[in-house]
């Protein structure tokens, strides 16, 4: 077996271009990351709402009115019951 070359100066010269390429790519990625984060901070996709706007938009109506086709409380299935054991009230 032959002795490996350990001439550090020669290795630095041989690897200078690839190392500079890696450094340039890392710098470009860092610049793009900073630019992208700056864009996200300036103009996010979803519009921001104040807590008062969120509260008012999520508030439910005070008394919902029953619509046709909805079940009354007596027609709802209780826990432990199946649909066959529920009896509907007789219409008068």
RAPE-V374058 format. One record per residue. N is the residue number from 1. RES is the residue in one letter. PHI is phi in degrees with one decimal (none if undefined). NEAR is the number of other C-alpha atoms within 12 Angstrom. Layout:
n	res	phi	near
N	RES	PHI	NEAR
N	RES	PHI	NEAR
This chain:
n	res	phi	near
1	X	none	3
2	X	-92.9	4
3	X	-76.5	6
4	X	-73.2	8
5	X	-79.6	9
6	X	-118.0	9
7	X	-78.0	11
8	X	-64.1	12
9	X	-63.6	11
10	X	-67.8	11
11	X	-66.1	15
12	X	-63.3	14
13	X	-63.4	13
14	X	-69.9	13
15	X	-101.9	14
16	X	-63.2	15
17	X	-63.7	13
18	X	-62.7	14
19	X	-66.2	15
20	X	-65.4	15
21	X	-63.0	13
22	X	-61.1	14
23	X	-64.3	14
24	X	-65.8	14
25	X	-65.2	14
26	X	-62.6	14
27	X	-65.6	14
28	X	-64.1	14
29	X	-64.0	14
30	X	-63.7	14
31	X	-63.9	14
32	X	-64.3	14
33	X	-65.0	14
34	X	-64.0	14
35	X	-62.2	14
36	X	-63.4	15
37	X	-63.8	14
38	X	-63.9	13
39	X	-65.8	13
40	X	-67.2	14
41	X	-71.9	14
42	X	-69.6	13
43	X	-137.6	12
44	X	-68.9	13
45	X	-64.7	9
46	X	-88.7	9
47	X	-68.1	12
48	X	-79.0	13
49	X	-121.4	13
50	X	-76.7	10
51	X	-57.3	10
52	X	-66.9	11
53	X	-66.7	12
54	X	-65.1	12
55	X	-64.5	11
56	X	-71.6	12
57	X	-78.6	12
58	X	-96.8	11
59	X	-71.4	11
60	X	-84.7	9
61	X	-60.5	9
62	X	-66.1	6
63	X	-138.2	7
64	X	-69.3	8
65	X	-94.2	10
66	X	-66.9	10
67	X	-107.5	8
68	X	-65.3	7
69	X	92.2	7
70	X	-96.3	12
71	X	-90.3	14
72	X	-85.3	14
73	X	-60.6	12
74	X	-74.2	13
75	X	-95.9	17
76	X	-75.6	18
77	X	-84.2	17
78	X	-85.0	13
79	X	-59.3	9
80	X	93.6	10
81	X	-94.0	12
82	X	-112.4	11
83	X	-63.5	13
84	X	-79.4	9
85	X	-90.2	13
86	X	-81.3	16
87	X	-108.7	14
88	X	-86.3	15
89	X	-66.4	12
90	X	-81.0	7
91	X	-77.5	4
92	X	-110.0	3
